[in-house]
Every structure is written in C-alpha cells, then in structure tokens.
Amino acid sequence: MNLLYYILLCFIHILALPLLCVLSLKEKYKRSIPFRFLIPKNRSKEYYDIWLHACSVGEVQSLQTLIDSIPQTQHIFLSVITQTGYKQAQTLYAKYENLSIDYLPFETFIPLFAPTCKKLFVFEAELWLMLFIHAKRKGATTKLINARISSRSAKRYQKLKWFYKHFFSFVDSVLSQSNEDTERLKLLGANNVKTIGNLKLLNPIKPKISYKKPQSLIIVAASTHANEEEFVLNAWKKVKIAWQNNTESHMHTSNDDLKNNKCNTHIYNVCKDLCLQQNESIHKDSKKSLLIVVPRHPERFYSVLQLCKRYGKTICLSELQNNSLLNLDAICADILLVDTIGSLIDFYAISDIVMLGGAFAKVGGHNPLEPATFHNVLISGTEIFNQKALFTYIQNYYLVDSSDSLEQLLYHYKQLMTASINKDLCSNMIKSILE
C-alpha cells in the first residue's frame, strides 16, 4: 500500500507542477512553494533528537512552552508549511542555537531529503503519511500532539477510515485536546490515545507594544476573512447610529433576557455560568468609540480598506507615526485598519469588545484564548468547529449566527460579561509529551 500511495503522489505532483510554478509567482507562496514542492533543501544527512512539525502561525506559537522545556543539549528541527508560519518561527526561535527551521518538503521528497530524528512530534491535524513512515523506518518514536478532529471533519475522515487505520499504525501515541477528539481518533484507528488538553493554554500571551488604555470604547474585529468584514461592519454601523441617536430601533432585548439567555434564538452561550462568575462588564460610554479591523490575510488589506471606507472615515495603522506611542483617543477616524502583521495581541490588550473572525463564515473559528486573556467581551460566530476544545476553557463568551444578533449584543454591551480563561482544566501537558 505504501508503494502505491507514493507512486500516486508522484503522479499528482508531476501533473501539478505547471500550476505550482504559476502559484509560486504570487507573494503569498513565493517561498513556501519552491522550498516545499520544487527545490527543497537536502537534510538527509542531518540528525536531530526531536523533530517538531507544525502548520502555520498559531501552531508555531503554541510550541513555545514545549521548546523552552527541551534541554538545550538536545537538537531540534522545526518544520512548517506556510510562509507566515516560517516567518513566525524565525521571529520566535531564530535565537535558539539548538534549533533549525525549514519548510516541510512535500511527501514525494520526504524519503529523499528529510532528516533523521529520535522523536517525531507532529502538531494537531498534520496527517502526512510519508512523514510518519520515514520517521518509523529510521527508528524514531512518533507522536501526534495537540491532536484534534472537528465534528465536521470527522464525517469526512470516516469515509477514508481504511486509510487512517493504516496511517495510525505508524503513530506510537496520540495526545488529544479533548475527550471528544479522543473518541473520534479511536474510531479512526488511533492507538494509545490520551486526552491532555490544549497546548496553547501554556503559552504566555503578552503584547509586544503596550499601548495606553484608551478612554474610548475600543471594538476589535479580529482575524476576519472574506465576507466577514462586511458582516461586522453592517452590524457596527447600525449600532453606531443607534448609539448616537440614543434609540434602540429593533434592538429591544432587555438586560434580564441577556442574563437568562432568552434574548434571541440566534445568540448562544450568553454569559456562560453567569451566576458563578465574578467577571465585570464594560462601563465606557459608546458616544466615543473606535472600530479596529484586523484582517486575517495580508493580501486582503487593500480590498478591506476600500470596504471600510464605505462605512466610515478609515485610517491605516501603517500611516501613523510612532506606533509605540499610539494614542487611540486622538485618532480622528471611525475605523482603524491594522495593515501590519503581528499586531493583533497588542490591540487585544486594550480592547473592550472583540468580534473574533473565522466563525461568522464557515472557516472553523480562531483561537479565543488570546482575546480572553485580556478580559474583554468576546463575541464570535457559531462556526467554531475547529476551536470547540479551546472554547471549553473560556468563561463568558457569545456566539451569534445573524447580523441582528450581533447588533443586539453590541448595543447592549454594558450588560455583557467579560471573558476569562479557566487554566485549572489543564495540567502536566509537557511531561506527557516529552516522556
């Protein structure tokens, strides 16, 4: 089976070469595609104690505590897939003398160019068969860590259960994010599966720039995808007009309804465990507010800028001088577009309300731990199928699936409770991984 799989991959790889060459001309892929699919670096003579593989930015960041826990006498190889993941890895780990960073070659190249390792730790859902086969043939211990399979993906995986049963024969153990993930992985044929929680809980979340907390009401639309900006901007614009006119329009939900989760059938998990929480609500006046939009992908900055201009006076972060001394109260604009990379946590730290993207559209959601660290009101969409395990660690969050529901929450923000993280649910993660 392995030989047939490899031959099929080679055939697909050859057929895709013209398209890959064209895509490599795009800024988003100009480094990742050549180093993964065309001219990977030959590391076949290299040996590492631990090989870590992660996909992109979020996964790379989540490895920080694990990497810091590995003795400096051990040599580490960190492979990634995306350009943003590679850039983040360089930013975080280039100073580590015992760690090398590179792109993961496509599976057809792995037997020829991949290094040898004593232990292979693969992060989340990076299920590359040739990677595990190569490691096992070289005598490595293999682990799938922080493993997850969403309820949505599980149905798709089940259709190829015969393949994944074969795949997991090359995986010595699996450490999953939740009990639900554990059960789904077992159904696919995974062995030695243990629930340890999500590794992302262990990483310190700190802003790079400590902005002064504004007196204005700061609303952040974070990690938004295509069509999500318009969804958010429509709701925000209507609420802003209602705030200015001091009218509720159709947003007539009462404080008691919000607290009792009866405000709207399209609002979910409102004030989770409210009676048990001591979290505060926001008391700032809405008459002076600023919407900060942070698109997920840099290549969309210009199109999002044009969209934002249709909804209010917009200024870009890159246009402002002395960003480290930024005074948001002095900005004469309705919307601030963050058109730089790596600034999101800086704005989480001073935000009052966060509308977390990736779940208003069917993307799967994004990491809620980062905004919740700073005790703001956390609102997301219902399409959080990739992040459900992380949301179980959040106390007080709100999920909506309609613009009307988002409008109601924004209008009644003073009745909403701020989010926080329950870290007591997680322990002994690092020990379980390294043992």
Buried (B, 14 or more C-beta within 10 A) or exposed (E): EEEEBBEEBEEEBEEEEEEBEEBBEEEBBEBBBBBBBBEBEEBEEBEBBBBBBBBBBBBBBBBBBBBEEBEEEBBBBBBBBBBBBBBBBBBBBEEBEBBBBBBBBBBBBBBEBBBBBBBBBBBBBBBBBBBBBBBBEBEBBBBBBBBBBBEEBBEEBEEEEEBBBBBBEBBBBBBBBBEBBBBBBBBBBBEEBEBBBBBBBBBEBEBEBEBEEBEBBBBBBBBBBBEBBBBBBBBBBBBBEBBEEEEEEEBEBEEEBBBEBEBBEBBBBBBBEBEEBEBEEBEBEBEEBBBBBBBBBBEBBEEBBEBBEEBBEBBBBEEEEEEEEBEBEEBEBBBBBBBBBBBBBBBBBBBBBBBBBBBBBEBBBBBBBBBBBBBBBBBBBBBBBBBBBBBBBBBBBBBBBBBBBBBBBBBBBBBBBBBBBEEEEBEEBBEBBBE
